[in-house]
Amino acid sequence: MSGKNTVLTSFALAGTRKGSVSISHLEEPYGTDSHPVVSIGISLKGNTEEPDWKAHIPYENLQELIDALEDAKTRFNA
């Protein structure tokens, strides 16, 4: 991955001592001319720049992700 990473927000990961969740905008995640994505990073050590796990969501799928998260929250009383 060669794109510019801009961390938009981060917050503590519940149930961990130092864990964090970071939400970033990532330009050209797969090289020149690739489309930007929202990157969701999970770090057990709180490192937002190099998370342990990442998921890249194309902006075109963002509303579907938000809807699914809202459904999970409602369905499981979270």
MMTF fields as JSON, N, C-alpha, C and O atoms, coordinates in Angstrom:
{
  "mmtfVersion": "1.0.0",
  "mmtfProducer": "UNKNOWN",
  "numBonds": 311,
  "numAtoms": 312,
  "numGroups": 78,
  "numChains": 1,
  "numModels": 1,
  "chainsPerModel": [1],
  "groupsPerChain": [78],
  "chainIdList": ["A"],
  "bondAtomList": [4, 2, 8, 6, 12, 10, 16, 14, 20, 18, 24, 22, 28, 26, 32, 30, 36, 34, 40, 38, 44, 42, 48, 46, 52, 50, 56, 54, 60, 58, 64, 62, 68, 66, 72, 70, 76, 74, 80, 78, 84, 82, 88, 86, 92, 90, 96, 94, 100, 98, 104, 102, 108, 106, 112, 110, 116, 114, 120, 118, 124, 122, 128, 126, 132, 130, 136, 134, 140, 138, 144, 142, 148, 146, 152, 150, 156, 154, 160, 158, 164, 162, 168, 166, 172, 170, 176, 174, 180, 178, 184, 182, 188, 186, 192, 190, 196, 194, 200, 198, 204, 202, 208, 206, 212, 210, 216, 214, 220, 218, 224, 222, 228, 226, 232, 230, 236, 234, 240, 238, 244, 242, 248, 246, 252, 250, 256, 254, 260, 258, 264, 262, 268, 266, 272, 270, 276, 274, 280, 278, 284, 282, 288, 286, 292, 290, 296, 294, 300, 298, 304, 302, 308, 306],
  "bondOrderList": [1, 1, 1, 1, 1, 1, 1, 1, 1, 1, 1, 1, 1, 1, 1, 1, 1, 1, 1, 1, 1, 1, 1, 1, 1, 1, 1, 1, 1, 1, 1, 1, 1, 1, 1, 1, 1, 1, 1, 1, 1, 1, 1, 1, 1, 1, 1, 1, 1, 1, 1, 1, 1, 1, 1, 1, 1, 1, 1, 1, 1, 1, 1, 1, 1, 1, 1, 1, 1, 1, 1, 1, 1, 1, 1, 1, 1],
  "groupList": [{"groupName": "MET", "atomNameList": ["N", "CA", "C", "O"], "elementList": ["N", "C", "C", "O"], "formalChargeList": [0, 0, 0, 0], "bondAtomList": [1, 0, 2, 1, 3, 2], "bondOrderList": [1, 1, 2], "singleLetterCode": "M", "chemCompType": "L-PEPTIDE LINKING"}, {"groupName": "SER", "atomNameList": ["N", "CA", "C", "O"], "elementList": ["N", "C", "C", "O"], "formalChargeList": [0, 0, 0, 0], "bondAtomList": [1, 0, 2, 1, 3, 2], "bondOrderList": [1, 1, 2], "singleLetterCode": "S", "chemCompType": "L-PEPTIDE LINKING"}, {"groupName": "GLY", "atomNameList": ["N", "CA", "C", "O"], "elementList": ["N", "C", "C", "O"], "formalChargeList": [0, 0, 0, 0], "bondAtomList": [1, 0, 2, 1, 3, 2], "bondOrderList": [1, 1, 2], "singleLetterCode": "G", "chemCompType": "PEPTIDE LINKING"}, {"groupName": "LYS", "atomNameList": ["N", "CA", "C", "O"], "elementList": ["N", "C", "C", "O"], "formalChargeList": [0, 0, 0, 0], "bondAtomList": [1, 0, 2, 1, 3, 2], "bondOrderList": [1, 1, 2], "singleLetterCode": "K", "chemCompType": "L-PEPTIDE LINKING"}, {"groupName": "ASN", "atomNameList": ["N", "CA", "C", "O"], "elementList": ["N", "C", "C", "O"], "formalChargeList": [0, 0, 0, 0], "bondAtomList": [1, 0, 2, 1, 3, 2], "bondOrderList": [1, 1, 2], "singleLetterCode": "N", "chemCompType": "L-PEPTIDE LINKING"}, {"groupName": "THR", "atomNameList": ["N", "CA", "C", "O"], "elementList": ["N", "C", "C", "O"], "formalChargeList": [0, 0, 0, 0], "bondAtomList": [1, 0, 2, 1, 3, 2], "bondOrderList": [1, 1, 2], "singleLetterCode": "T", "chemCompType": "L-PEPTIDE LINKING"}, {"groupName": "VAL", "atomNameList": ["N", "CA", "C", "O"], "elementList": ["N", "C", "C", "O"], "formalChargeList": [0, 0, 0, 0], "bondAtomList": [1, 0, 2, 1, 3, 2], "bondOrderList": [1, 1, 2], "singleLetterCode": "V", "chemCompType": "L-PEPTIDE LINKING"}, {"groupName": "LEU", "atomNameList": ["N", "CA", "C", "O"], "elementList": ["N", "C", "C", "O"], "formalChargeList": [0, 0, 0, 0], "bondAtomList": [1, 0, 2, 1, 3, 2], "bondOrderList": [1, 1, 2], "singleLetterCode": "L", "chemCompType": "L-PEPTIDE LINKING"}, {"groupName": "PHE", "atomNameList": ["N", "CA", "C", "O"], "elementList": ["N", "C", "C", "O"], "formalChargeList": [0, 0, 0, 0], "bondAtomList": [1, 0, 2, 1, 3, 2], "bondOrderList": [1, 1, 2], "singleLetterCode": "F", "chemCompType": "L-PEPTIDE LINKING"}, {"groupName": "ALA", "atomNameList": ["N", "CA", "C", "O"], "elementList": ["N", "C", "C", "O"], "formalChargeList": [0, 0, 0, 0], "bondAtomList": [1, 0, 2, 1, 3, 2], "bondOrderList": [1, 1, 2], "singleLetterCode": "A", "chemCompType": "L-PEPTIDE LINKING"}, {"groupName": "ARG", "atomNameList": ["N", "CA", "C", "O"], "elementList": ["N", "C", "C", "O"], "formalChargeList": [0, 0, 0, 0], "bondAtomList": [1, 0, 2, 1, 3, 2], "bondOrderList": [1, 1, 2], "singleLetterCode": "R", "chemCompType": "L-PEPTIDE LINKING"}, {"groupName": "ILE", "atomNameList": ["N", "CA", "C", "O"], "elementList": ["N", "C", "C", "O"], "formalChargeList": [0, 0, 0, 0], "bondAtomList": [1, 0, 2, 1, 3, 2], "bondOrderList": [1, 1, 2], "singleLetterCode": "I", "chemCompType": "L-PEPTIDE LINKING"}, {"groupName": "HIS", "atomNameList": ["N", "CA", "C", "O"], "elementList": ["N", "C", "C", "O"], "formalChargeList": [0, 0, 0, 0], "bondAtomList": [1, 0, 2, 1, 3, 2], "bondOrderList": [1, 1, 2], "singleLetterCode": "H", "chemCompType": "L-PEPTIDE LINKING"}, {"groupName": "GLU", "atomNameList": ["N", "CA", "C", "O"], "elementList": ["N", "C", "C", "O"], "formalChargeList": [0, 0, 0, 0], "bondAtomList": [1, 0, 2, 1, 3, 2], "bondOrderList": [1, 1, 2], "singleLetterCode": "E", "chemCompType": "L-PEPTIDE LINKING"}, {"groupName": "PRO", "atomNameList": ["N", "CA", "C", "O"], "elementList": ["N", "C", "C", "O"], "formalChargeList": [0, 0, 0, 0], "bondAtomList": [1, 0, 2, 1, 3, 2], "bondOrderList": [1, 1, 2], "singleLetterCode": "P", "chemCompType": "L-PEPTIDE LINKING"}, {"groupName": "TYR", "atomNameList": ["N", "CA", "C", "O"], "elementList": ["N", "C", "C", "O"], "formalChargeList": [0, 0, 0, 0], "bondAtomList": [1, 0, 2, 1, 3, 2], "bondOrderList": [1, 1, 2], "singleLetterCode": "Y", "chemCompType": "L-PEPTIDE LINKING"}, {"groupName": "ASP", "atomNameList": ["N", "CA", "C", "O"], "elementList": ["N", "C", "C", "O"], "formalChargeList": [0, 0, 0, 0], "bondAtomList": [1, 0, 2, 1, 3, 2], "bondOrderList": [1, 1, 2], "singleLetterCode": "D", "chemCompType": "L-PEPTIDE LINKING"}, {"groupName": "TRP", "atomNameList": ["N", "CA", "C", "O"], "elementList": ["N", "C", "C", "O"], "formalChargeList": [0, 0, 0, 0], "bondAtomList": [1, 0, 2, 1, 3, 2], "bondOrderList": [1, 1, 2], "singleLetterCode": "W", "chemCompType": "L-PEPTIDE LINKING"}, {"groupName": "GLN", "atomNameList": ["N", "CA", "C", "O"], "elementList": ["N", "C", "C", "O"], "formalChargeList": [0, 0, 0, 0], "bondAtomList": [1, 0, 2, 1, 3, 2], "bondOrderList": [1, 1, 2], "singleLetterCode": "Q", "chemCompType": "L-PEPTIDE LINKING"}],
  "groupTypeList": [0, 1, 2, 3, 4, 5, 6, 7, 5, 1, 8, 9, 7, 9, 2, 5, 10, 3, 2, 1, 6, 1, 11, 1, 12, 7, 13, 13, 14, 15, 2, 5, 16, 1, 12, 14, 6, 6, 1, 11, 2, 11, 1, 7, 3, 2, 4, 5, 13, 13, 14, 16, 17, 3, 9, 12, 11, 14, 15, 13, 4, 7, 18, 13, 7, 11, 16, 9, 7, 13, 16, 9, 3, 5, 10, 8, 4, 9],
  "groupIdList": [1, 2, 3, 4, 5, 6, 7, 8, 9, 10, 11, 12, 13, 14, 15, 16, 17, 18, 19, 20, 21, 22, 23, 24, 25, 26, 27, 28, 29, 30, 31, 32, 33, 34, 35, 36, 37, 38, 39, 40, 41, 42, 43, 44, 45, 46, 47, 48, 49, 50, 51, 52, 53, 54, 55, 56, 57, 58, 59, 60, 61, 62, 63, 64, 65, 66, 67, 68, 69, 70, 71, 72, 73, 74, 75, 76, 77, 78],
  "secStructList": [7, 7, 1, 7, 3, 3, 3, 3, 3, 3, 3, 3, 7, 6, 6, 1, 1, 1, 7, 3, 3, 3, 3, 3, 3, 3, 1, 1, 6, 6, 1, 6, 6, 7, 7, 7, 3, 3, 3, 3, 3, 3, 3, 1, 1, 7, 7, 1, 1, 1, 7, 1, 3, 3, 3, 3, 3, 3, 4, 4, 4, 2, 2, 2, 2, 2, 2, 2, 2, 2, 2, 2, 2, 2, 2, 6, 6, 7],
  "xCoordList": [0.83, 0.0, 0.873, 1.833, 0.532, 1.395, 0.708, 1.348, -0.584, -1.332, -1.128, -0.607, -1.562, -1.503, -2.63, -3.787, -2.28, -3.225, -3.508, -2.581, -4.777, -5.17, -6.088, -7.225, -5.613, -6.436, -7.5, -7.181, -8.769, -9.887, -10.273, -10.566, -10.269, -10.598, -10.076, -9.839, -9.9, -9.563, -10.202, -10.448, -10.464, -11.078, -10.646, -10.183, -10.809, -10.384, -11.205, -12.413, -10.536, -11.185, -11.643, -10.817, -12.946, -13.517, -12.969, -12.783, -12.718, -12.266, -10.77, -10.289, -10.02, -8.565, -7.919, -8.566, -6.645, -5.92, -5.48, -5.684, -4.876, -4.329, -4.923, -4.545, -5.839, -6.359, -7.08, -7.633, -7.066, -7.757, -8.335, -7.89, -9.336, -9.948, -9.648, -9.848, -9.173, -8.924, -9.688, -9.803, -10.203, -10.906, -10.085, -9.808, -9.695, -8.818, -9.356, -10.142, -8.912, -9.119, -7.792, -6.737, -7.85, -6.635, -6.711, -7.565, -5.804, -5.703, -4.915, -3.901, -5.377, -4.678, -4.132, -2.926, -5.013, -4.569, -3.865, -3.061, -4.159, -3.597, -2.717, -2.53, -2.177, -1.299, -1.949, -3.108, -1.183, -1.621, -2.965, -3.194, -3.845, -5.169, -6.172, -7.277, -5.828, -6.844, -7.713, -7.256, -8.949, -9.916, -9.677, -9.26, -9.939, -9.764, -10.751, -11.812, -10.384, -11.207, -11.211, -10.363, -12.184, -12.168, -11.468, -11.824, -10.491, -9.748, -10.122, -10.032, -10.543, -10.855, -9.729, -9.531, -9.0, -7.862, -8.119, -8.722, -7.658, -7.742, -6.327, -5.576, -5.974, -4.653, -4.808, -5.457, -4.215, -4.272, -3.29, -3.412, -2.307, -1.306, -1.523, -0.716, -2.596, -2.919, -2.177, -2.184, -1.54, -0.791, -1.713, -2.012, -2.174, -3.104, -2.422, -3.092, -1.099, -0.387, -0.126, -0.075, 0.036, 0.288, -0.61, -0.135, -1.921, -2.831, -2.547, -1.943, -3.001, -2.847, -3.76, -3.378, -4.957, -5.924, -6.486, -6.645, -6.787, -7.383, -8.475, -8.392, -9.491, -10.516, -10.65, -10.789, -10.609, -10.763, -12.152, -12.54, -12.889, -14.253, -14.318, -14.051, -14.67, -14.839, -15.946, -16.941, -15.767, -16.774, -18.15, -19.17, -18.183, -19.453, -20.212, -21.425, -19.536, -20.171, -20.376, -20.838, -20.04, -20.082, -21.481, -21.635, -22.495, -23.851, -24.317, -24.99, -23.974, -24.334, -23.68, -24.303, -22.432, -21.737, -22.415, -22.64, -22.74, -23.41, -24.75, -25.083, -25.519, -26.81, -26.636, -27.402, -25.641, -25.397, -24.978, -25.391, -24.161, -23.744, -24.927, -25.068, -25.773, -26.976, -27.897, -28.472, -28.04, -28.866, -28.303, -29.064, -26.994, -26.371, -26.6, -26.906, -26.452, -26.642, -28.072, -28.284, -29.057, -30.456, -30.819, -31.473, -30.391, -30.776, -30.22, -30.867, -29.048, -28.406, -28.301, -27.511, -29.114, -29.21, -27.846, -27.61, -26.972, -25.621, -25.593, -24.539],
  "yCoordList": [-1.179, 0.0, 1.24, 1.345, 2.159, 3.324, 4.644, 5.694, 4.617, 5.852, 6.588, 6.049, 7.848, 8.689, 8.306, 8.189, 8.112, 7.713, 8.906, 9.47, 9.303, 10.385, 9.813, 9.443, 9.736, 9.239, 10.287, 11.442, 9.877, 10.782, 10.799, 11.854, 9.627, 9.516, 8.189, 7.26, 8.107, 6.833, 6.823, 7.87, 5.621, 5.483, 4.164, 3.256, 4.078, 2.888, 1.673, 1.769, 0.539, -0.727, -1.371, -1.776, -1.462, -1.996, -3.397, -4.205, -3.659, -4.978, -5.191, -6.301, -4.152, -4.26, -3.186, -2.211, -3.374, -2.382, -1.187, -0.038, -1.461, -0.389, -0.362, 0.478, -1.263, -1.4, -0.166, 0.611, 0.005, 1.141, 0.762, -0.179, 1.525, 1.437, 2.764, 3.819, 2.728, 3.965, 3.935, 2.897, 5.093, 5.265, 6.249, 7.361, 5.836, 6.651, 6.762, 5.933, 7.801, 7.961, 7.572, 8.082, 6.675, 6.194, 6.465, 5.921, 7.314, 7.632, 6.547, 6.066, 6.173, 5.211, 4.015, 3.77, 3.271, 2.187, 1.044, 0.326, 0.879, -0.246, 0.227, -0.482, 1.444, 1.994, 3.124, 3.471, 3.69, 4.827, 4.557, 3.491, 5.548, 5.535, 4.591, 4.434, 3.957, 3.17, 4.135, 5.205, 3.755, 4.629, 4.673, 3.677, 5.832, 5.949, 5.063, 4.708, 4.717, 3.878, 4.439, 5.25, 3.986, 4.189, 2.965, 1.83, 3.198, 2.105, 2.037, 3.03, 0.857, 0.631, -0.229, -1.367, 0.33, -0.378, -0.763, -0.004, -1.946, -2.422, -2.684, -3.438, -2.054, -2.261, -2.665, -1.966, -3.786, -4.218, -3.446, -3.433, -2.797, -2.026, -0.522, 0.262, -0.11, 1.306, 2.046, 3.276, 1.346, 1.984, 2.247, 1.332, 3.504, 3.824, 3.881, 3.78, 4.041, 4.112, 2.731, 2.597, 1.713, 0.348, -0.629, -1.364, -0.649, -1.539, -3.013, -3.367, -3.862, -5.31, -5.853, -6.767, -5.298, -5.711, -4.478, -3.43, -4.613, -3.509, -4.051, -5.169, -3.233, -3.504, -2.247, -1.148, -2.4, -1.272, -1.329, -2.325, -0.248, -0.167, 0.916, 2.083, 0.545, 1.576, 2.547, 2.142, 3.804, 4.805, 4.434, 4.766, 3.752, 3.349, 2.359, 2.222, 1.664, 0.692, 1.205, 0.462, 2.451, 2.984, 2.954, 2.564, 3.353, 3.359, 1.952, 1.758, 0.971, -0.418, -0.885, -1.588, -0.492, -0.843, -0.183, -0.832, 1.099, 1.819, 1.162, 0.974, 0.813, 0.154, -1.177, -1.49, -1.963, -3.262, -3.105, -3.893, -2.091, -1.839, -1.398, -1.835, -0.54, -0.105, -1.296, -1.405, -2.187, -3.378, -4.264, -4.751, -4.476, -5.292, -4.662, -5.361, -3.352, -2.649, -2.812, -3.081, -2.654, -2.774, -4.222, -4.498, -5.126, -6.536, -7.169, -8.026, -6.759, -7.4, -6.477, -6.718, -5.412, -4.491, -4.002, -3.903, -3.702, -3.273, -1.794, -1.255],
  "zCoordList": [0.0, 0.0, 0.0, 0.764, -0.852, -0.992, -0.694, -0.75, -0.377, -0.243, 1.06, 2.037, 1.043, 2.232, 3.181, 2.775, 4.448, 5.481, 6.381, 6.963, 6.507, 7.392, 8.472, 8.178, 9.715, 10.812, 11.115, 11.398, 11.055, 11.3, 12.774, 13.338, 13.388, 14.807, 15.327, 14.555, 16.613, 17.252, 18.635, 19.235, 19.123, 20.44, 21.056, 20.366, 22.383, 23.114, 22.696, 22.478, 22.587, 22.269, 23.576, 24.395, 23.769, 25.006, 25.287, 24.377, 26.56, 26.975, 26.855, 27.083, 26.502, 26.393, 27.262, 27.645, 27.567, 28.366, 27.531, 27.923, 26.379, 25.542, 24.139, 23.322, 23.856, 22.508, 22.003, 22.782, 20.684, 20.076, 18.722, 18.065, 18.337, 17.015, 16.346, 16.947, 15.122, 14.384, 13.069, 12.416, 12.703, 11.432, 10.619, 11.07, 9.411, 8.573, 7.155, 6.695, 6.485, 5.035, 4.394, 4.772, 3.432, 2.786, 1.287, 0.587, 0.806, -0.628, -1.352, -0.847, -2.511, -3.372, -2.585, -2.589, -1.912, -1.04, -1.775, -1.181, -3.043, -3.802, -4.954, -5.943, -4.807, -5.83, -6.601, -6.371, -7.52, -8.313, -8.977, -9.549, -8.885, -9.499, -8.841, -9.359, -7.721, -7.015, -6.215, -5.812, -5.991, -5.324, -3.818, -3.228, -3.188, -1.742, -0.986, -1.502, 0.235, 1.089, 2.507, 2.88, 3.28, 4.717, 5.294, 4.978, 6.126, 6.747, 8.217, 8.939, 8.653, 10.06, 10.619, 10.195, 11.569, 12.146, 13.585, 14.344, 13.959, 15.344, 15.818, 15.198, 16.922, 17.509, 18.962, 19.74, 19.33, 20.732, 21.596, 22.821, 20.957, 21.689, 21.556, 22.056, 20.894, 20.777, 19.683, 19.672, 18.77, 17.692, 16.509, 15.742, 16.351, 15.268, 13.903, 12.875, 13.88, 12.599, 11.989, 10.766, 12.824, 12.353, 13.102, 13.968, 12.776, 13.497, 13.215, 12.202, 14.14, 13.986, 12.889, 12.159, 12.772, 11.754, 11.081, 11.706, 9.788, 9.031, 8.119, 7.61, 7.93, 6.931, 6.09, 6.629, 4.783, 3.866, 3.254, 2.643, 3.43, 2.929, 1.852, 2.138, 0.616, -0.408, 0.011, 0.612, -0.304, 0.049, -0.502, 0.101, -1.639, -2.239, -1.354, -1.507, -0.432, 0.447, 1.876, 2.742, 2.118, 3.473, 4.078, 5.236, 3.33, 3.888, 4.231, 5.244, 3.408, 3.705, 5.006, 5.802, 5.217, 6.457, 7.651, 8.673, 7.532, 8.615, 8.938, 10.108, 7.91, 8.12, 8.838, 9.749, 8.44, 9.068, 10.528, 11.379, 10.823, 12.201, 13.052, 14.194, 12.506, 13.223, 13.488, 14.571, 12.505, 12.659, 13.777, 14.614, 13.802, 14.845, 16.218, 17.184, 16.298, 17.566, 18.064, 19.247, 17.182, 17.55, 17.876, 18.882, 17.024, 17.169, 18.44, 19.043, 18.839, 19.991, 21.205, 22.117, 21.201, 22.337, 22.823, 24.027, 21.903, 22.276, 22.603, 22.939]
}
